[in-house]
Amino acid sequence: MKAFKSAAIALTALLALVACGCDMDQATNPPPPGGGDLVVNEFMASNATQGMDEHGEYDDWIELYNRGDAAIDLAGYSVTDNLGDHQKFTIEAGSPTVTTIQPGGFLMIWCDSQTDQGPLHASFNLSAGGEDIGIYEPNGDAVAEFTYGAQSSDVSYGRTTDGGPVWALFSAPTPGASNDGGGQNTDPVIATPVLDPAAPAAGQTVLVTAEVTDDGTVEAVALFYAVDGGAFTEVAMSLPVAASQAGDAWGGYIPAQSAGAVVTYYLRAVDDEENVTLLPAGAPATNLTYTVAGGGAVPELYINEYLASNDSGNTDPFGDFEDWIEIYNAGATAVDLGGMYVTDDLGQPTKYLIPATDAAATTVPAGGFLILWADNEPEEGATHIVPKLSGGGEAIGLYTAALDPIDTRTFGPQTADVSEGRATDGGDVWTTFTTPTPGASNGTPGK
C-alpha cells in the first residue's frame, strides 16, 4: 500500500511539471502538446566573445523561443538565477517591439546586472560554476525551472532543434538565431572588433579589424557603416589587412568624418558552405557605434581625487559607502558636466553619458568641486554614474560631448579608505590621502 501511494505521488508530481510546460535539464520527453509555448532555448553563463548586447558588451545571456502561434509580450514576467527567489528580476513594460516575441521568434535576456541598459537586462549575472534558471509568468506560474552545472567559456547550452526536447553544447553559439544543427553549428565566428584609433577624432580614417574563424574556410568578410543615421555603405575587408595583424584578422577602413558625427557599423562573414554570421547578431537593426571627437573647446576640468575602495569612509547622500571621483574646475566660469562622458575604460570613452537633465546637480562652479558617485546606481541621481571603480586598479576618463579628452588617470591597486589625489588642486603631483577630502580642496597632502 505504501509503495502504491509513493508511486502515485511521484506520478502526480511529474504530471504537474509537464502540465506547466516547465523545462527539464537534459530533457528527453517531448514538449507538452498544449501550453508551454515559451521556452528557454539556449543560454551562456561565461561569455567572452560570443553574442554582444545592443551596447557592444559580451554579457551572459538567456535565449527564449516562442514555439506557439501567437505573439507573447514578456512585460511582467520574472527571471531568476535562484529558484528560491522567483521575483529576483521582473521585466518592466516598455516598447512592445522590445519585450514581445513573435511566433517562431527569439528574445535575448542579458544577465549583466545592468538594469539601466533596458528592460531585458537582468539584475544578476549567470554563474559559470553552475546555478539555477527560472522564468515565471506574471501570475507566478513557472515557464521554466532547471539547474545547470559548470559551463565552459564561450560554449553555450541549448536545444538541438528550436523548442525541442534534446539539449547539447554549442561551441559556436547561436544567440537570437535558430539552433537547428544539433550543436554542430558551422557558422563563422567573429571576435570583438578593434578600432584604430580607439577614439577617432575629426579627419581620422578608422581601421576596423576583427579575427574571423570557421571550421572550414572564411570566404568573405564585409564591414557596413552608416553616418548620422544614413544608409549603410559596404566595405570589403581583407586578410590580413596589414603585415602586423594576426593571420585571422580581417580589416577594412571607415573614411574620416567630421567632429560630432555618429558612426554605426556591423560586420558580416560568409564561409565556404555559405553560412553567414552577423556581428552584432541583430544587425542591421542592432549595431556597434562611435562618435567622432574634436571641434570643441575643452574646459579646465581635472580629475582631482578619487576613492576606488570605500569600506568605511565617506557616504553618498543615501548613506552608502560608494566609490567616488572628485572633479575640480580650475576655470573662471561654471561648467555643466551634463552631456559629457565618463568611463573606467579609456578604450571605450562613451561608456557612460552624464545626464543633461539636472544642471543644478551636475554643474561644477568656478574654482569648485563636484563628486561623481561611481556606484552603478544612476536611478539615484545625475551624479550617480554607472562605472564602478576597481580597487585592483584601472582608469578614469572624462570626455566632452564631442569626445575630446578632458582628463584621464590610470591607477594601480588601491588601499581601502585611502584616496589618491593631486597634491594641489589641478596640479601635476599625485599622492595618497589617509583622510580623503571629497568636495573640498586637497590642501596639504596626507601622509
N, C-alpha and C positions, 0 to 999 in steps of 0.2 A: 504493500500500500504506500509506504514512504517513497519507494523508488518511483511508483507511478506519479505521485504528487510532484516529485522533483523534476521528472521529465516534463510534466505539464507546465510547471513554472518556467522551465528553460524554453519550451516551445512558445509560450506566451510572450516572453521577452524578445525572442527572435522575430516573431510576427510584428511586434510593436516597432522594432528597429526598422524592418523593411517597410512598414506602413508609412513611417515618417520620411522615407526617402533618404535616410542617413547614409553617408559613405562609410566604408569599412576599409581599414588599411589592408593592402594586398587583396582586395575583394575578388571573389571568384563567382559570386551569384550575379545573374543579370539584373539590370536596373528594374525596379518595380514597374508594372505596366501602367499604373496610374499615379499621378503626382510625381514628385521628385524631378521636376523639370530643371531646376537649378542645381548644379553640381560643382564641386571643386575638380578641375580638370588637370591641373598641373601646379606645382609650386617649387620655389627655390629658396633655400634657407641660408645660402652662402654665395652671394653674388659679387664677383669681382669684375667680370667683363661681359655678362650676358643679360641684355634687356635693360635699356635705360628708361627711366621715367620721363615725364614731359619737361623736367628741369635738367636733363642730361646727367642724372645721377644713377649709379648702379646700386639699387636697393633690393632687399629681399622682396619677394612678391608671391601672391596667390592668384592664379588664373581661374576665373569662374566661367562656366559654359552653360548656355541655355539650350537644352535639348528639346524644348517644347515648341508649341505653335504660336505662342503669344509673347509679346514683349514683357519684360519684368523690370520694374523700377526698384532699385535696391535702397532707396531712401527709407530710413527707419530700420533696416536690417542691422544686426550687430555681428561683430567679428572678434574673435579672441584667440590667444595662444595659451589659455588656461581654462580647461573645461569646468573648473570650479568657479569661474567668473565669466558668465555668459555676456555680460554687458560691458566688457572691457573697452570696446570701441563701437560707437554707433555711427553709421553712415548718415550724415545730415542731408536734408533736402537741399537740392541745388538745381543746376540746369539739368532737365531730364535727359538731354543728349549726353551728359556725363555719367549719370548714375543708372541709365537704362541699358539692359542687354536685349538686343533683338533676337528673334528665333534663329537658332544656329549660330549665334554670335558669342563673342568673348568679352570679358571685362577684367581689368587688372586691379587688384588691391595691392598698394605699395606699402609694405611693412617697414617703415623707415622712421617712426617716431617723429614725423614732421607734419602734424595735422594742419599746420598753417598753409601747407602747399596745395590743399584741395580736399574735397570730400572723400576721395578714395585713397588718402594717405593715412594709414592706421597709426594708433598711438603706441605701437610696440614694434620691435624687430623680431624676426624668427630666429630661433637658436639652431646653429649648425650642429650642436650636440644632441638634438632631438627634443621635441616637446609636443604640444597639442595644437590642433587647428579646429576651430568650431565656427560655424556660420548659423545664424538664427534669424527667423522671420520676426517682424515687429511684434507679433503676439507671443514670442518666446519659443515657438516650435523649432526644433532642430532641422536644419537643412543638411548639415554635415558635421560629424564629430569623429575625429580619429587622432591617434597618437603616432608620430613617426620617430624613427631612430636617427642616428648620426648621419649627417649629409656631407658630401664632398663638394669642394668649391667649384662653382660654375657647372655643376651637374644637377639637373632638375629631376623631379619625380612626377610622373604623370600617367594618364590613361593612354594605352596604346592606340585606341580609337576614341574620338571625342565622345564623352559621356558613357563609354563602355566600361565593362567590369574588370578588365585586366590592366594592371599597373606595371610600369617599367622605368628604368633610369634612362635619362636623355643626356648624352654627352654633348649634343647640340640642342639646347632648349628651344622651345617654340612659344615664347610669351606672346599672347594676343593673336595666335595663329593656330591652325589645325595641328593636332598631334599625330594624325594618321601617318603610319610608317613604322609602328612597332618599336619606337625608341631608337631606331637606327636612322635618324634624320640625317640626310646628307647635304643639307643646305650649307652654303659658305658661312663662315663665322667672321664678323668684322669686329676688331678690337676698338678700344676707345680712340677716336681721332685726336690728333695733336695739331695745334695751331702754331705757326712760326711766322711772325712773333705771337706770343701767347696773348698779349693785349694790343691788338692792332691800333695804330694811330692813323690819322688822316694822311693819305698819299702813300700808304704802305700796301704792297701786294702781300697776300696771305697764302702761305703754303699749308695745305691740309694734307696730313699723312695719316695712314691707318694700316695696320697689319691685317691682311685678309688670308685666311687659311681654309682648306677644304680637304676632304678625304680623297678627292680626285684632283682636278685641275681648275684653278680660277681662270675663267676665260676673259672676263672684263669687269672693271670697277669704274663707276662713274660718280662724280660729285655734282650735286644740284644745288644752286644757290639763288636767292632772291634778295632784293634790296628794298627796304621800306614797304614790304607787303606786296611787291610787284610779282610778275611772272617768274617762274624758275628758269634758269639757264643751265644747260647740261655741259659739264666739262669732263672729257675722258681722262681718267687717271692712268698713270704709267707705273711700271715695275722694272727695276727700282727707280724712284724718282731722282735719286742722286747717289753717287758712289758712297756717301757717308751713311745712307739709310740701310736698315736691315733688309735681308733678301725678300721678306714677305711684305715690306712696307710699300704700299701704293701711294702715289701723291698726285695732287692737282692744285692749281692756283686759282684763287679768287682775286679778281682785279682790285686795285686800290679804290677806296671810296672816300667820300668827304666826311668831315667830322660830324659826329652825331648819327650817322647812318646806321640803321639796324639791319644786320645781315642774318638771314636764316639759311640753313643748309642741311642736307642729308646725303647719305651715301647709299649706293645700290651695287651689289656684287652678284655676278652670274657665273655658275660653274659649268663644267663640260656636260652635265646632264640637264642643263637649262633650269636648275634650281636657283631661285632668286632670294636674296636676303636684303632687307632694308634696315638702315640704322638712322634714326630710331625705328622700331618695328612698326609704328603707326604712321610713318611718312607716306605722303607729304602733309597729312593733317597735323602730325607732330614733328617738330624739327629741333635741331640744335641752333643756337643763336649767339651772336656777339654784337656789341655796339662799338662803333669806331670812335676812338678818343681824339682829342685835340680841338683847338679852335676857341678855347675859353680861358678866361683869367683864373688863375689858381689862387685861392685865398690863403692868408698867412695862418694856417691852422697846423697844429702839431699834436701827434700822439705824445702826451706829456708824462703819463704814468699809467700803469695797468697792474691788475692783480689777477693772476691766472689760476690761483689755488686758494680760494676763500673758504676757510673752515669755520672761523670764529671771529673774523674781523668786522668789516663794515656790512651793514644790511641795506637792502634796497627799500623803497617806500612801503613794501609789503612785509617787511621784517625778515626777508630771506637773505641768507649769506650767498650772494651771487658773485661771479667774476665780473670785473668791470674794466672799462677803458676810459681814461680821462683825456678829453680834447681841450687844448688851450688855444685861444685866439690872440695872436700877437699883433693883429691889425688894429686900425683906428676905427673900424666900423663893425657892427654886429654881423654875424654870418649864420644863416639858417642852414642846417645840415639836411633838411628835408629835400629829397630827390638825389642825394649823394649816395655812394655805395661804401659799404664796409665789409671786410672779408677776413677770414683766417687762412686763406689760400691765395697767395699772390699770383698764381696761375689762373685763378678764377675771380677776377676783380668784381664781377657783378653778383657775387654770392648773396648779398642782401642789400635791398634798396631801402634806405631810411625813409619812412613815410613823409610825404609832404602835406600832411593833413593837420598838423598841430605845431605851428610855428612857435607858439609860446613855449612848448616843451623842447623843441629841437634847435633853438637859436642860441648861439654862443655869444655873449656880449663882448664888446671890445675889451681886450685885456682880461677876459674872464675865462671860466671853465665850464665844461658840460660833461656829465657822466653818462656813458652808454653802458647799460647793464647787459652783459653777454650771458644771457640766461635761457635763450631759446623759448622765450615766452612773450612774443610780440603782442599777444592779446592784452598784456598788462600796460601797454602804452607805447608811444612812438620812440621812446629811448630804450626800450627793451628789444634787443636785436637777436637774430637767430643764431649766428655763430657763437658757440661756447668756446672758451679758451682752454687749451690743453696744458695741464701742469707739467707734461712731459716735454713741452717746447713746440712752438710752431711760428706763426707770423700774424701780424696785424697790418691791414692796409686800408687807407681811406682815399677815396677817389671822387672826383667831381662827377656831375651828371653826364659830362662828355667823356668820362673815363680817363681824364688826366690824373696822374698820381699826385696826391696832396702830401701824404707822408706814409712811410712804411716802417715797420720794425720787425725783425726776426729775432726770436729769443730761444734760449735753451731751457733745460729743466728748471722748474721753479720750486721754491720752498713755501710751504703752506703759510698763509697770512703775511707773507713778505712781498711787498710790491717792488717793481722796478720803475724807475722814472728818471727824468732829466734832472741833473743836479741843480740847474737853474731853469726856470720855465722857458721852454723853447730852445734851450742851449744844446750843445753838441755832446756833452759828457753825461753818461748814464751811470746810475748807481742803484743800490738797493735801499729800501726803506722798511725797517722793522716796525716803524709806526707810520703806516700809509697816510697820505694826505688827499683823499679823493675830494675833488671840487674846491680845492684850496691850493695856494702857492706851495711849491715844493720846498722853498726856503733853504734851510741848511740840511743837506742830505743826511739820512740816517746812517748809523754805523752798523 
